[in-house]
């Protein structure tokens, strides 16, 4: 974006020279509008990425807590009950 903005500024300063190339003020204005539109959407993408990053962090923390809770419950059940009863609690005997 910065390169396009710099180019537009340079062409605007040298409009007489670039006219010979078929570049006019409308072309330069369109280029500037495209840069402005892209800057706006780029900000929106950055904001969405920040929100997504925070959601991902919270989700990973919740998943870790869930895994710890499941492991704790399974260990307690396995310590208290015979492995023939584990399936009753939703614990598959993988042996």
SVG drawing of the C-alpha trace seen along z (x, -y; Angstrom):
<svg xmlns="http://www.w3.org/2000/svg" viewBox="-23 -19 31 76">
<polyline fill="none" stroke="black" stroke-width="0.4" points="0.0,0.0 2.8,-2.4 4.4,-1.8 1.1,-2.5 0.6,-5.6 4.1,-6.8 3.7,-6.1 0.4,-8.1 2.0,-11.0 4.9,-11.0 2.7,-10.8 0.5,-13.6 3.7,-15.8 4.7,-14.9 1.3,-14.8 2.6,-16.4 5.2,-13.8 2.9,-10.8 0.1,-12.1 2.2,-11.0 1.9,-7.5 -1.9,-7.7 -2.1,-8.4 -4.4,-11.2 -5.7,-12.6 -8.7,-10.2 -6.3,-7.2 -4.3,-8.6 -7.5,-9.3 -8.7,-5.8 -5.3,-4.5 -5.6,-6.6 -9.2,-5.4 -8.0,-1.8 -5.2,-2.4 -7.7,-4.0 -10.2,-1.1 -7.5,1.5 -6.3,-0.3 -9.8,-0.2 -10.2,3.5 -6.7,4.2 -7.6,2.6 -10.8,4.7 -8.7,7.9 -6.2,7.0 -9.1,6.4 -10.7,9.7 -7.4,11.5 -6.9,10.0 -10.4,11.2 -9.8,14.6 -6.4,14.8 -8.1,14.1 -10.9,16.6 -8.3,19.2 -6.3,18.5 -9.5,18.9 -10.5,22.0 -7.1,23.6 -7.3,22.8 -10.7,24.3 -9.6,27.4 -6.7,27.8 -8.9,27.5 -11.3,30.0 -8.6,32.5 -7.2,32.1 -10.7,32.6 -11.3,35.7 -8.0,37.2 -8.6,36.5 -12.1,38.1 -10.8,41.2 -7.9,41.7 -10.4,41.5 -12.8,44.0 -10.0,46.4 -8.6,46.3 -11.9,47.0 -13.6,49.5 -12.6,52.7 -11.8,52.3 -14.8,54.5 -16.9,51.5 -15.0,48.8 -17.2,49.0 -20.2,48.2 -18.5,44.8 -17.6,44.3 -14.0,45.4 -12.9,47.8 -10.4,50.5 -7.7,50.1 -5.8,53.2"/>
</svg>
